[in-house]
Amino acid sequence: MDDYYYRLLDDKDVDCVFQPEIFVIAPVLKVRFLGKSTPMTLTHGRIYDVLDIERGWYRIIDETDEDYLYGKDCFEIIERLG
């Protein structure tokens, strides 16, 4: 993977170089969506990775490529990870 660098100038005109961190979130579950498909959220029967469980809700990256919280009642657990 290439290293990406950004150049900044602080208030003393001194160059500061930093390398941004890359975070990888390991999924905790694989689940199948049992609800009705909608074009911009989830697809019926598709298997999704659960990134986190927050107060009983699953954090999932949906069809918009964004992560959102979804109620666990609409999913079937396929595999427990980690």
Steps between C-alpha positions, in 0.01 A plus 500: 500500500630845414573744778303822480642816649342836559695822544389758749634834606461590862483856628885524506530404132669173589415206276332215684462163333271231634371166381130434564407183686306231318251319722357160417190393689463125530139383482355321805216314322376402157123535472234446231239773451147356524301818441364652181758634252526873446726646230699733723538296819498119527428209265287202608711185538834676471769425758648802677791547738408643840772747598377552855204435727379815672225467762351205312523662155729377221736748331504395133634653179194504276446552126594869532853396616435680829467336840169524686334334796228242429277306739616141548148356458529523121813283480601137535848434640704299248839501673658634818847643439783554746 
